[in-house]
Amino acid sequence: MPKAKGKSRRHKYSYNLNRKRLYRSARRRAAPRIACSHIRHAWDPNKSVAQNLADMGLAEDPNKALPIPKKLLVGGMEAESDGQQPGKKIVRKPYVVNEMELEASLPEKKSNTLSRDLIDYVRYMIQNHGENYKEMARDEKNYYQDTPKQIKRKINVYKNFYPEEYKNFIASLKPEKMDMQ
């Protein structure tokens, strides 16, 4: 197979190209990307990152904010080295930390949902086969050829995500079975 043209040729270095200017323009000093809206609104672009975080009462380096005291072993006894506490810094924007703590204390919404197709599939299987997973695996509606264990797992996921709906569904099936007998 022939070689690609130009691959074996020696590449010449361009001495006239100013690479410093290209490198500098590629990494312009821009404000850091901040995910938290509270920090973004309180950010002062004229200050450094360390100064901004100190004004908000946040730590730039967590290892310096909460230092771990080193334990020294002296003659078989443990003695803690005197942990030097840096001077207290003035927090000029305490509302940032307060807002972040308030937001963190709010309960998180559960966004666990199942697709409508999976819910219909599980309900169909339970309605037609009850708890017989081997029979469910042989059903013609088992398009993905799930094994009995996989079907059982899907039913358990449905039970965990929608417990009230599952109870109501099972309760509605019981009168149907009594009518058949």
C-alpha angles and dihedrals in degrees: 000000000000122000122249113263117258097016096103094044118103113250115230122226114238107226094183096062115101102220095176092064091047092050093047094050091050093059105040118174105260132162111275117258106259120197099190113079093208092059092042092057094047095045117118111205092201092064130070123255092255093050093047093050092045090052090053094047094247127131122245093196116027091200091061094042094056107020117195110230112237114231117221122207107221116177093333093308125106118237124178118227112238105266109225110222113207117229117279112267122221114248108214097177107040092155090076093062092041092053092047091050091048091050091048092051093057114102115255119241116237109236097181109136136157127220118263090239093057092048091051091047093051093046092049092051094048092045094051103033108021108201097341102116095175090058090047090054090056094047117118091231090062090099096164091050094237116190119237090259092051091050091048090051091051091050091050091050089052090049092051097045098043108023096158094046090049092051091050091048093051090046090053091051095055096068090050091055091049090052090053093053 
